[in-house]
């Protein structure tokens, strides 16, 4: 590992070279490296928190003059209750995950003494760009080592001191392991992102860990594949046969349990025939939680007729753009539609292909919705907020992807893997399998 | 399907809309569409061959003045022995493949009455850009329909008449099936490729079927993921313990059985200690097949001392650039190296991560080579030319990928699929799984 003044291309080239060694290490060698990182960080707690305090002091000053948001200051703080312990525990959690390297996923006997095998292997070099939260360094370094990938880490400038302190510790810890120098590259110099994004020769995958603006900028600035979602515009379709109480609970959880999350609800589609029977219960529960309802004309009329006057007063008229907006706040757009076909069409057109839900008592209708909606997650009678790697049982989460290739939805370690094909033969040549009397035939016997 | 004067963005938008319907069709509906395409083409044989004859006449004229290569004219000819029959049989072969849609690849009980499922589904809209060979239309249309993907097909201008004739037939055939209008878009207008490559909003994957120049141009011109390889620089490492006769046979097959193919051999790495014992046998066999050997100084000295004088005269001095060159001809670069480590390092640096081979009697050494070489195919004692979807037993081949994500190596139907996560619940909300005494815990019980 190096904490470098190296140029981006030197760092990337070194990471590529190291990735070829890292890919050959045993699971125990990679796990030992995680143990070393964990012990190193535990021992250096005071130094790291002192460095973090410097970052915090600068950030608080910037916040006091309005140059930085308070929420960013909060994300910087490694001393916040439980954060340090969670960071350390996260490293051990990753260590305990099943080894993703070297799994045989296909085995075919092509002919006698000629066997084909498909084996999982690391992708190569990951570029991870993240914003303020310094604990992400430890998390990402762990995931990279566990999966056998090299990583180039580029942190935000507000966390520079924390970043350098953690990096030094990780770096020293790794020198005592089999992980090669250069496998984890830390880039602290500014303004190198455009240069890094240009290095598709060395970098195989970019993982942005930050806000939508960062992700959108990166997606539009590189030829390297990007794992992540730029938007999370999730919808719920509330169908007439849904149970009113269940529906209200799921909608409230989806909207209010963490409004700034990408898997939070932004648009509620209500079936016209359910305006009277189902919408008011849900609306009351939402307003009670402080949600501003942005209603289309039909839903507004229905709610005005059914809500207490003080609540009805708080309704807002929806504009067209509301149905294409990821609010990330306690706002919800409500649109009246005729039925499931229109719901599917609306979601496929206006959604961000992240996570969408149907609330209904009809299994047939729910299955139609889930087959037809083109999103990474399609749920029946469950909150949008289940879209999460930990909740899915992946043990960790690299990110949530709205890509249509490689990895979709919450991405665990599997998303950092690819495969290679091995053939073990004894001198076979393809010309033997041509035409003619003496030609051999492929057996193509599936062994796994 | 439409054979359009539609603008690229209209065509792509229509393809996207159709993809949402196509994704919901049953396997039998998709297979019926393939039957209809097959019958339609079989019935229209004479018309299509007449259209093809027009293309051929123009092409032959262009070839006679040197404006077009003879090999392109040959690729255009649908009347060539067996080509028409192969095209028709290919459609039925695709129809008989296992349905790739709707396979459940993961099932987890998150909690009582809350089940997570990962299900394969089509990617969405494919853009396929191909050069002269008109039979590719039928092949690609079949693969798209079978996999539930929409496809936008852009053919080369030399095959315009054949393309239109085949397209009309496919179009008419599909109108009688459940495949929606717009699922297969045929674009014949010129100069639309840059516009299509800009439509990442509608197009999910680009598949270029043509020469390296086409692929390289496309890879550098779009944000849409590209499935394909720009280069196929395959190497063989001939290690001292290899059997001389076996080695010569594999090397000759790899180099000469189809020199223009991407999976043909371009660089031979010979272990220094095997220069006398192994290289001459292989070199003699290669020269007998007309291969020009471009030797580094050490290999040249060894061959001059061991080959008959008339053969030794034909040796050429290698230049540095030869070891980075995909010859696609009967040329082979030969480099002398110290051992397996140097072979691995040379291949990882100079190769194109396509397919590389070690010839050796040592299993340990072969396993080290296969683990360390960062290529889609790594073989022990087998020809590079086994890198092929049919030979791998995939039933069909969409292309060969040197990408590091999604699909690597020969790509079958699986490469046209992605997945979605379905959750079936009964009103669960994430807030129930928080902290506190009444909080529920995830069960994460793996059911599949």
Interface residues (C-beta under 8 A of the other chain):
Chain A: X19 X20 X23 X24 X108 X110 X114 X116 X123 X124 X204 X205 X219 X220 X223 X225 X243 X246 X247 X249 X250 X252 X253 X254 X257 X344 X348 X366 X368 X370 X371 X372 X374 X375 X376 X377 X378 X379 X380 X381 X382 X383 X385 X386 X387 X388 X391 X392 X393 X404 X405 X406 X407 X408 X409 X410 X418 X419 X420 X421 X422 X423 X424 X425 X426 X427 X428 X429 X430 X431 X433 X442 X444 X446
Chain B: X19 X20 X23 X24 X108 X110 X114 X116 X123 X124 X204 X205 X219 X220 X223 X225 X243 X246 X247 X249 X250 X252 X253 X254 X257 X344 X345 X348 X366 X368 X370 X371 X372 X374 X375 X376 X377 X378 X379 X380 X381 X382 X383 X385 X386 X387 X391 X392 X393 X403 X404 X405 X406 X407 X408 X409 X410 X418 X419 X420 X421 X422 X423 X424 X425 X426 X427 X428 X429 X430 X431 X433 X442 X444 X446
